[in-house]
Amino acid sequence: MHALQWASLLLTGSLLAACATSPSSTGFDPTSLVKGVPIPGSQGYPTLAPLLRQVTPAVVNITVDSRIPREEHPFLNDPDFRHFLDRMGLPIPEIDPSERRRSQGSGVIVDAARGYVMTNEHLLKDATRIQVTLKDRRTFEARRLGSDSGSDLAILEIPPVAIRPLPLGDSDRLEVGDFVVAIGNPFGLGQTATLGIVSAVGRSGVGGSRLGKLIQTDASINPGNSGGPLVNLAGEVVGINTALIGPTGGNVGIGFAVPSNRARAALRAVTGQRGP
């Protein structure tokens, strides 16, 4: 048997073993991946398509319009420009309210009946307008309910939607080597899924000590993935993607997510309910 065939069998066995668990509350039965191998039309190879069909409708793109803070303005923050104005006796001009920036990120619907969407707090900095776009391209104006700066998480509210929300799994049960899927909106391209494993748990020292202990994964996380879910093969959210380490700002296989158990606590704190 060729090496490529052996590798395919090993990958198949790993995926099947990882998926052989009880049905999750998403309605997706992970054992169907076992029952469906070989899956018709897939060239006989294993696929995560059934899982992604179930979970991706609850993953959203988030567009944030924000005013450029004075301290970040490219001209008003230039000491030579400010010195020139001072020498000429001219006042420091006010920032034109039309000078705004637009950033994009991701989020996940955690309570469809109430329209609760979880995302990263840092994505909403200085936000003047927040829009949430579903996979089916429906777009809603979102209201910020609150945030938990200690975990870099925030909760948005949109109108109730008829979409199955993603349940928050038990991140304390994660082990190094567990398969995970990161779903989000990298570089504003639109919804994208990447597969990897849990590289480490309880990783600290990322972003100083502010973010606490995080999940490390090699599933590709890039700018725009912030706020999107890290999902296990049972269709449960085990983390909220929040940071990456890369010399050029792009993915090098080192990404981080806030554990779902902390996300659950943040949801309860912001909404005042027990949450999922």
SEDREN-364286 format. One record per residue (C-alpha): residue number from 1; x, y, z. Coordinates in steps of 0.02 Angstrom, whole numbers. Layout:
<rs>
<r kolgu="NUM" px="X" py="Y" pz="Z"/>
...
</rs>
This chain:
<rs>
<r kolgu="1" px="0" py="0" pz="0"/>
<r kolgu="2" px="68" py="171" pz="-48"/>
<r kolgu="3" px="115" py="299" pz="86"/>
<r kolgu="4" px="-25" py="416" pz="26"/>
<r kolgu="5" px="-153" py="278" pz="50"/>
<r kolgu="6" px="-87" py="243" pz="225"/>
<r kolgu="7" px="-98" py="428" pz="268"/>
<r kolgu="8" px="-277" py="435" pz="205"/>
<r kolgu="9" px="-324" py="283" pz="311"/>
<r kolgu="10" px="-242" py="358" pz="465"/>
<r kolgu="11" px="-334" py="524" pz="442"/>
<r kolgu="12" px="-498" py="432" pz="414"/>
<r kolgu="13" px="-473" py="329" pz="571"/>
<r kolgu="14" px="-430" py="482" pz="674"/>
<r kolgu="15" px="-582" py="579" pz="615"/>
<r kolgu="16" px="-699" py="432" pz="641"/>
<r kolgu="17" px="-635" py="402" pz="816"/>
<r kolgu="18" px="-653" py="587" pz="857"/>
<r kolgu="19" px="-830" py="590" pz="790"/>
<r kolgu="20" px="-892" py="434" pz="877"/>
<r kolgu="21" px="-983" py="528" pz="1015"/>
<r kolgu="22" px="-1163" py="556" pz="1063"/>
<r kolgu="23" px="-1276" py="674" pz="962"/>
<r kolgu="24" px="-1256" py="857" pz="1009"/>
<r kolgu="25" px="-1392" py="984" pz="1044"/>
<r kolgu="26" px="-1363" py="1062" pz="873"/>
<r kolgu="27" px="-1463" py="919" pz="799"/>
<r kolgu="28" px="-1309" py="857" pz="708"/>
<r kolgu="29" px="-1268" py="675" pz="745"/>
<r kolgu="30" px="-1077" py="661" pz="736"/>
<r kolgu="31" px="-1093" py="472" pz="715"/>
<r kolgu="32" px="-1166" py="510" pz="544"/>
<r kolgu="33" px="-988" py="543" pz="486"/>
<r kolgu="34" px="-952" py="361" pz="527"/>
<r kolgu="35" px="-1112" py="300" pz="446"/>
<r kolgu="36" px="-1079" py="407" pz="292"/>
<r kolgu="37" px="-905" py="342" pz="247"/>
<r kolgu="38" px="-880" py="327" pz="104"/>
<r kolgu="39" px="-996" py="473" pz="71"/>
<r kolgu="40" px="-1077" py="470" pz="-102"/>
<r kolgu="41" px="-1003" py="600" pz="-217"/>
<r kolgu="42" px="-853" py="634" pz="-106"/>
<r kolgu="43" px="-731" py="517" pz="-196"/>
<r kolgu="44" px="-740" py="403" pz="-45"/>
<r kolgu="45" px="-641" py="520" pz="67"/>
<r kolgu="46" px="-699" py="579" pz="240"/>
<r kolgu="47" px="-781" py="750" pz="248"/>
<r kolgu="48" px="-836" py="875" pz="378"/>
<r kolgu="49" px="-966" py="948" pz="260"/>
<r kolgu="50" px="-1116" py="879" pz="358"/>
<r kolgu="51" px="-1051" py="959" pz="517"/>
<r kolgu="52" px="-1019" py="1127" pz="433"/>
<r kolgu="53" px="-1190" py="1129" pz="352"/>
<r kolgu="54" px="-1264" py="1121" pz="526"/>
<r kolgu="55" px="-1155" py="1245" pz="618"/>
<r kolgu="56" px="-1111" py="1382" pz="492"/>
<r kolgu="57" px="-1283" py="1465" pz="484"/>
<r kolgu="58" px="-1255" py="1523" pz="664"/>
<r kolgu="59" px="-1087" py="1605" pz="621"/>
<r kolgu="60" px="-1101" py="1788" pz="569"/>
<r kolgu="61" px="-995" py="1923" pz="491"/>
<r kolgu="62" px="-984" py="2086" pz="589"/>
<r kolgu="63" px="-948" py="2256" pz="512"/>
<r kolgu="64" px="-902" py="2398" pz="629"/>
<r kolgu="65" px="-895" py="2582" pz="585"/>
<r kolgu="66" px="-797" py="2685" pz="710"/>
<r kolgu="67" px="-732" py="2862" pz="729"/>
<r kolgu="68" px="-543" py="2880" pz="719"/>
<r kolgu="69" px="-483" py="2931" pz="894"/>
<r kolgu="70" px="-377" py="3089" pz="901"/>
<r kolgu="71" px="-226" py="2994" pz="967"/>
<r kolgu="72" px="-232" py="2878" pz="816"/>
<r kolgu="73" px="-256" py="3011" pz="683"/>
<r kolgu="74" px="-109" py="3002" pz="560"/>
<r kolgu="75" px="-90" py="3192" pz="552"/>
<r kolgu="76" px="-144" py="3255" pz="722"/>
<r kolgu="77" px="-30" py="3128" pz="802"/>
<r kolgu="78" px="120" py="3185" pz="700"/>
<r kolgu="79" px="233" py="3292" pz="813"/>
<r kolgu="80" px="305" py="3390" pz="665"/>
<r kolgu="81" px="130" py="3434" pz="605"/>
<r kolgu="82" px="76" py="3486" pz="779"/>
<r kolgu="83" px="237" py="3590" pz="799"/>
<r kolgu="84" px="202" py="3678" pz="634"/>
<r kolgu="85" px="27" py="3724" pz="690"/>
<r kolgu="86" px="92" py="3787" pz="855"/>
<r kolgu="87" px="226" py="3897" pz="772"/>
<r kolgu="88" px="95" py="3970" pz="655"/>
<r kolgu="89" px="-19" py="4006" pz="802"/>
<r kolgu="90" px="-153" py="3893" pz="730"/>
<r kolgu="91" px="-267" py="3788" pz="840"/>
<r kolgu="92" px="-262" py="3599" pz="832"/>
<r kolgu="93" px="-410" py="3559" pz="718"/>
<r kolgu="94" px="-552" py="3449" pz="772"/>
<r kolgu="95" px="-568" py="3280" pz="690"/>
<r kolgu="96" px="-695" py="3282" pz="550"/>
<r kolgu="97" px="-840" py="3171" pz="605"/>
<r kolgu="98" px="-840" py="3098" pz="430"/>
<r kolgu="99" px="-667" py="3026" pz="460"/>
<r kolgu="100" px="-712" py="2851" pz="506"/>
<r kolgu="101" px="-640" py="2678" pz="485"/>
<r kolgu="102" px="-726" py="2515" pz="446"/>
<r kolgu="103" px="-668" py="2349" pz="516"/>
<r kolgu="104" px="-735" py="2174" pz="499"/>
<r kolgu="105" px="-739" py="2024" pz="612"/>
<r kolgu="106" px="-845" py="1876" pz="659"/>
<r kolgu="107" px="-971" py="1819" pz="788"/>
<r kolgu="108" px="-1082" py="1674" pz="836"/>
<r kolgu="109" px="-1267" py="1666" pz="877"/>
<r kolgu="110" px="-1284" py="1593" pz="1052"/>
<r kolgu="111" px="-1470" py="1630" pz="1080"/>
<r kolgu="112" px="-1573" py="1648" pz="921"/>
<r kolgu="113" px="-1739" py="1678" pz="1011"/>
<r kolgu="114" px="-1667" py="1832" pz="1098"/>
<r kolgu="115" px="-1551" py="1878" pz="955"/>
<r kolgu="116" px="-1392" py="1865" pz="1059"/>
<r kolgu="117" px="-1228" py="1864" pz="963"/>
<r kolgu="118" px="-1059" py="1840" pz="1046"/>
<r kolgu="119" px="-902" py="1921" pz="978"/>
<r kolgu="120" px="-739" py="2003" pz="1035"/>
<r kolgu="121" px="-741" py="2165" pz="1133"/>
<r kolgu="122" px="-588" py="2234" pz="1044"/>
<r kolgu="123" px="-681" py="2226" pz="878"/>
<r kolgu="124" px="-808" py="2353" pz="942"/>
<r kolgu="125" px="-686" py="2485" pz="1000"/>
<r kolgu="126" px="-754" py="2663" pz="968"/>
<r kolgu="127" px="-898" py="2587" pz="868"/>
<r kolgu="128" px="-1030" py="2706" pz="803"/>
<r kolgu="129" px="-1123" py="2576" pz="700"/>
<r kolgu="130" px="-1125" py="2385" pz="707"/>
<r kolgu="131" px="-1198" py="2274" pz="573"/>
<r kolgu="132" px="-1220" py="2086" pz="582"/>
<r kolgu="133" px="-1233" py="1986" pz="421"/>
<r kolgu="134" px="-1296" py="1807" pz="421"/>
<r kolgu="135" px="-1236" py="1670" pz="305"/>
<r kolgu="136" px="-1395" py="1694" pz="201"/>
<r kolgu="137" px="-1341" py="1877" pz="177"/>
<r kolgu="138" px="-1476" py="1954" pz="287"/>
<r kolgu="139" px="-1404" py="2105" pz="375"/>
<r kolgu="140" px="-1461" py="2180" pz="541"/>
<r kolgu="141" px="-1414" py="2333" pz="641"/>
<r kolgu="142" px="-1347" py="2271" pz="806"/>
<r kolgu="143" px="-1354" py="2344" pz="980"/>
<r kolgu="144" px="-1213" py="2317" pz="1103"/>
<r kolgu="145" px="-1283" py="2243" pz="1263"/>
<r kolgu="146" px="-1122" py="2238" pz="1361"/>
<r kolgu="147" px="-950" py="2164" pz="1372"/>
<r kolgu="148" px="-826" py="2077" pz="1485"/>
<r kolgu="149" px="-658" py="2160" pz="1460"/>
<r kolgu="150" px="-569" py="2026" pz="1562"/>
<r kolgu="151" px="-609" py="1896" pz="1429"/>
<r kolgu="152" px="-617" py="2014" pz="1277"/>
<r kolgu="153" px="-797" py="1960" pz="1246"/>
<r kolgu="154" px="-951" py="2062" pz="1203"/>
<r kolgu="155" px="-1134" py="2023" pz="1174"/>
<r kolgu="156" px="-1234" py="2103" pz="1033"/>
<r kolgu="157" px="-1421" py="2100" pz="1009"/>
<r kolgu="158" px="-1510" py="2082" pz="841"/>
<r kolgu="159" px="-1692" py="2038" pz="805"/>
<r kolgu="160" px="-1738" py="1856" pz="841"/>
<r kolgu="161" px="-1693" py="1740" pz="698"/>
<r kolgu="162" px="-1750" py="1564" pz="653"/>
<r kolgu="163" px="-1576" py="1488" pz="661"/>
<r kolgu="164" px="-1515" py="1349" pz="773"/>
<r kolgu="165" px="-1392" py="1429" pz="894"/>
<r kolgu="166" px="-1229" py="1344" pz="932"/>
<r kolgu="167" px="-1215" py="1269" pz="1107"/>
<r kolgu="168" px="-1067" py="1311" pz="1217"/>
<r kolgu="169" px="-970" py="1154" pz="1255"/>
<r kolgu="170" px="-862" py="1112" pz="1406"/>
<r kolgu="171" px="-690" py="1183" pz="1369"/>
<r kolgu="172" px="-620" py="1100" pz="1525"/>
<r kolgu="173" px="-633" py="934" pz="1436"/>
<r kolgu="174" px="-521" py="987" pz="1291"/>
<r kolgu="175" px="-359" py="894" pz="1268"/>
<r kolgu="176" px="-208" py="927" pz="1160"/>
<r kolgu="177" px="-239" py="837" pz="996"/>
<r kolgu="178" px="-428" py="861" pz="990"/>
<r kolgu="179" px="-489" py="912" pz="817"/>
<r kolgu="180" px="-566" py="1086" pz="805"/>
<r kolgu="181" px="-635" py="1197" pz="666"/>
<r kolgu="182" px="-613" py="1386" pz="665"/>
<r kolgu="183" px="-750" py="1479" pz="572"/>
<r kolgu="184" px="-748" py="1664" pz="533"/>
<r kolgu="185" px="-723" py="1805" pz="409"/>
<r kolgu="186" px="-534" py="1818" pz="379"/>
<r kolgu="187" px="-478" py="1976" pz="290"/>
<r kolgu="188" px="-660" py="2013" pz="250"/>
<r kolgu="189" px="-667" py="1871" pz="123"/>
<r kolgu="190" px="-828" py="1799" pz="192"/>
<r kolgu="191" px="-866" py="1645" pz="293"/>
<r kolgu="192" px="-718" py="1526" pz="298"/>
<r kolgu="193" px="-686" py="1364" pz="392"/>
<r kolgu="194" px="-514" py="1295" pz="438"/>
<r kolgu="195" px="-472" py="1129" pz="521"/>
<r kolgu="196" px="-338" py="1099" pz="652"/>
<r kolgu="197" px="-306" py="1028" pz="824"/>
<r kolgu="198" px="-295" py="1095" pz="1000"/>
<r kolgu="199" px="-109" py="1134" pz="1014"/>
<r kolgu="200" px="-110" py="1181" pz="1198"/>
<r kolgu="201" px="-231" py="1221" pz="1337"/>
<r kolgu="202" px="-212" py="1345" pz="1478"/>
<r kolgu="203" px="-93" py="1452" pz="1376"/>
<r kolgu="204" px="-56" py="1615" pz="1467"/>
<r kolgu="205" px="47" py="1771" pz="1433"/>
<r kolgu="206" px="-42" py="1812" pz="1269"/>
<r kolgu="207" px="-77" py="1999" pz="1260"/>
<r kolgu="208" px="3" py="2021" pz="1430"/>
<r kolgu="209" px="-96" py="1945" pz="1572"/>
<r kolgu="210" px="-261" py="2026" pz="1524"/>
<r kolgu="211" px="-334" py="1881" pz="1427"/>
<r kolgu="212" px="-291" py="1745" pz="1553"/>
<r kolgu="213" px="-278" py="1563" pz="1502"/>
<r kolgu="214" px="-321" py="1528" pz="1320"/>
<r kolgu="215" px="-339" py="1382" pz="1200"/>
<r kolgu="216" px="-199" py="1373" pz="1072"/>
<r kolgu="217" px="-238" py="1298" pz="901"/>
<r kolgu="218" px="-156" py="1275" pz="732"/>
<r kolgu="219" px="-322" py="1297" pz="642"/>
<r kolgu="220" px="-291" py="1453" pz="536"/>
<r kolgu="221" px="-345" py="1611" pz="626"/>
<r kolgu="222" px="-315" py="1775" pz="535"/>
<r kolgu="223" px="-371" py="1957" pz="553"/>
<r kolgu="224" px="-561" py="1954" pz="533"/>
<r kolgu="225" px="-579" py="1788" pz="624"/>
<r kolgu="226" px="-593" py="1882" pz="789"/>
<r kolgu="227" px="-754" py="1837" pz="879"/>
<r kolgu="228" px="-790" py="1682" pz="775"/>
<r kolgu="229" px="-812" py="1511" pz="855"/>
<r kolgu="230" px="-690" py="1370" pz="879"/>
<r kolgu="231" px="-799" py="1217" pz="859"/>
<r kolgu="232" px="-770" py="1035" pz="906"/>
<r kolgu="233" px="-826" py="888" pz="800"/>
<r kolgu="234" px="-987" py="874" pz="901"/>
<r kolgu="235" px="-1040" py="1046" pz="837"/>
<r kolgu="236" px="-1010" py="1134" pz="1003"/>
<r kolgu="237" px="-922" py="1300" pz="1029"/>
<r kolgu="238" px="-768" py="1264" pz="1135"/>
<r kolgu="239" px="-687" py="1434" pz="1111"/>
<r kolgu="240" px="-705" py="1610" pz="1040"/>
<r kolgu="241" px="-560" py="1654" pz="925"/>
<r kolgu="242" px="-473" py="1809" pz="990"/>
<r kolgu="243" px="-288" py="1824" pz="948"/>
<r kolgu="244" px="-144" py="1761" pz="842"/>
<r kolgu="245" px="44" py="1770" pz="840"/>
<r kolgu="246" px="122" py="1807" pz="670"/>
<r kolgu="247" px="271" py="1915" pz="619"/>
<r kolgu="248" px="172" py="1992" pz="475"/>
<r kolgu="249" px="1" py="1994" pz="558"/>
<r kolgu="250" px="-54" py="1836" pz="468"/>
<r kolgu="251" px="-70" py="1655" pz="520"/>
<r kolgu="252" px="82" py="1549" pz="557"/>
<r kolgu="253" px="-11" py="1410" pz="645"/>
<r kolgu="254" px="-20" py="1493" pz="817"/>
<r kolgu="255" px="-194" py="1557" pz="858"/>
<r kolgu="256" px="-287" py="1578" pz="1022"/>
<r kolgu="257" px="-467" py="1565" pz="1081"/>
<r kolgu="258" px="-556" py="1611" pz="1243"/>
<r kolgu="259" px="-619" py="1449" pz="1322"/>
<r kolgu="260" px="-807" py="1420" pz="1308"/>
<r kolgu="261" px="-829" py="1404" pz="1496"/>
<r kolgu="262" px="-768" py="1583" pz="1516"/>
<r kolgu="263" px="-879" py="1635" pz="1371"/>
<r kolgu="264" px="-1029" py="1557" pz="1460"/>
<r kolgu="265" px="-988" py="1655" pz="1618"/>
<r kolgu="266" px="-973" py="1816" pz="1517"/>
<r kolgu="267" px="-1141" py="1784" pz="1433"/>
<r kolgu="268" px="-1225" py="1760" pz="1601"/>
<r kolgu="269" px="-1144" py="1916" pz="1672"/>
<r kolgu="270" px="-1196" py="2026" pz="1526"/>
<r kolgu="271" px="-1374" py="1961" pz="1500"/>
<r kolgu="272" px="-1418" py="1921" pz="1680"/>
<r kolgu="273" px="-1481" py="1748" pz="1636"/>
<r kolgu="274" px="-1416" py="1574" pz="1653"/>
<r kolgu="275" px="-1382" py="1562" pz="1468"/>
<r kolgu="276" px="-1351" py="1402" pz="1369"/>
</rs>
